[in-house]
Amino acid sequence: MTDDLTSATLDLHDESEEGAARVTGWLEAVMRGFHQGSPTEEFGTRWLQSQRADGAVNRGVWQAPVAGLSNAVPVATFGHIVKTINTGAAVVPAWMITDVTVAPTHRRRGLMRRLMTENLDAAVADGAPLAVLTASEGSIYQRFGFGPATREARVRVDTSPRFRLRERLADDGRVVIVPATEAWPLLEKVFARHHEVTRGSVGRPTYYEEWLKGYDWDEMSEDRKQRLAVHLDAGGEPDGFVAYAMKRKDEVGEVEVRDMVTAGPAAHLGLWRFLADIDLAEVVTAPAPVIDPLQHALVDHRVRRVTSVGDHLWVRILDLVACLEARPWSGEGELVVRVIDELGHADGTVRVEAGGGRATAAPSSAQPEVTLDVETLGALYLGDVPVDVLARADRLEGTEDAVRRFAALADGSPSPYCNTHF
Ligand SMILES: CC(C)(COP(=O)(O)OP(=O)(O)OC[C@H]1O[C@@H](n2cnc3c(N)ncnc32)[C@H](O)[C@@H]1OP(=O)(O)O)[C@@H](O)C(=O)NCCC(=O)NCCS
């Protein structure tokens, strides 16, 4: 750091006047960085509880006081929590990076680069197999080895009588509307079931609990419009939920889905039936997987219109062998793969031997058959994009035969979906 800048980890348990001011200042810097209003005291208290519960590690860079002003608000922030990710074949630790901001007065001086490289070093020292983040801009994080690995769509579904599901899937469960004051234990169970079966799912930060209990983090106040419906399976166990609110826009009643979590197809389609049955609304807008079973369950798939698609979860492989062994593989065969990583963490050549849905990977000195950089590996890790497409984008090196064999082994497992925002 330069003479007037010092970096430190925020002590979330320091309740001294100075410590509390630093905590409040750190939060203020994050809110400012993302162009949100200054937090209220209540927001700050809830946020702190949630950060403590998640064991958040928050770094900041503070400037020496100038012009007699307080310096409690840092000029850069960088946080992480450790939860888990479902890779499609296993649930492994996920180092979740968040709250990356640098004040406009200190941009482009390498502060973020420094915080990021230090943080990834810490992740490796901690044994994290991979790191994940979500990005507000599309061209910042590739240089640190992150690849966009899941996408999320927003859909607008016409729920007039045109909305009809094919009748093939019998749903012997049912939907119940649950008050926010009672719902949390059910929602928690649903998410745990969803996380076990959904490739690309990451563990949810604690602030989801506050939100689903009715605290609106954006408005910094109680949300009395949000409703919750839970799908129960045939045995009465919760296996899906939806959080939604009614809106009227241009004289059209709209159900705005804010969160939808399901652990299986019956819950997913059962909740869509429920949403379509809500009276005084002709439209449902919702976040959705890009490859969405709903589309194929509809009699007229055009009632579901995609209004936007964006990248969501970015993956950064840190431990090459552990990550390759933790993901699903198809078919049987072996291939020597070279991964280039400028930061060194995942750099190396490995022989991948696939069989029985998994693979073993071991360092190899053989001539690589396929070469790719760590960012490209991150992008294909969860199966959102097939090898063939990346090869046609000139992101892989190898003979046609080697790339075809790589595709046969690496592709073909469930498409990912991450519905957690952090
Ligand atoms: C994005 C942000 C964190 C960058 O911080 P910074 O300290 O200015 O970045 P650095 O000076 O360390 O730059 C590191 C590298 O990223 C590049 N970079 C930084 N911001 C970028 C941007 N917005 N778009 C593209 N590249 C960017 C730099 O050119 C630099 O590249 P190089 O090291 O290869 O030459 C900062 O601009 C910010 O706070 N933005 C608003 C909040 C935000 O968008 N946060 C990211 C949320 S996930």
The ligand as a Gaussian input file, in Angstrom:
#p B3LYP/6-31G(d) Opt

LIG

0 1
 C      -14.740000      -2.610000     -10.900000
 C      -13.852000      -1.994000      -9.837000
 C      -13.941000      -2.834000      -8.575000
 C      -12.403000      -1.932000     -10.357000
 O      -11.519000      -1.468000      -9.339000
 P      -10.082000      -0.815000      -9.669000
 O       -9.298000      -0.736000      -8.409000
 O      -10.281000       0.420000     -10.445000
 O       -9.421000      -1.908000     -10.612000
 P       -7.851000      -2.115000     -10.848000
 O       -7.183000      -0.770000     -10.999000
 O       -7.275000      -3.021000      -9.827000
 O       -7.894000      -2.849000     -12.227000
 C       -7.586000      -4.237000     -12.355000
 C       -7.779000      -4.606000     -13.793000
 O       -9.185000      -4.608000     -14.101000
 C       -9.439000      -3.722000     -15.195000
 N      -10.726000      -3.090000     -14.926000
 C      -11.056000      -2.403000     -13.823000
 N      -12.319000      -1.985000     -13.908000
 C      -12.800000      -2.432000     -15.071000
 C      -14.052000      -2.306000     -15.723000
 N      -15.060000      -1.643000     -15.169000
 N      -14.193000      -2.892000     -16.931000
 C      -13.175000      -3.574000     -17.499000
 N      -11.960000      -3.719000     -16.915000
 C      -11.788000      -3.149000     -15.728000
 C       -8.301000      -2.753000     -15.206000
 O       -8.102000      -2.214000     -16.489000
 C       -7.152000      -3.621000     -14.758000
 O       -6.666000      -4.394000     -15.828000
 P       -5.125000      -4.854000     -15.892000
 O       -4.657000      -5.079000     -14.481000
 O       -5.192000      -6.100000     -16.694000
 O       -4.425000      -3.717000     -16.542000
 C      -14.314000      -0.570000      -9.541000
 O      -14.310000       0.144000     -10.740000
 C      -15.705000      -0.463000      -8.911000
 O      -15.811000      -0.396000      -7.716000
 N      -16.788000      -0.423000      -9.696000
 C      -18.163000      -0.305000      -9.167000
 C      -18.634000      -1.534000      -8.424000
 C      -18.460000      -2.772000      -9.259000
 O      -18.827000      -2.802000     -10.426000
 N      -17.920000      -3.824000      -8.642000
 C      -17.752000      -5.074000      -9.259000
 C      -18.903000      -5.879000      -8.749000
 S      -18.787000      -7.529000      -8.906000

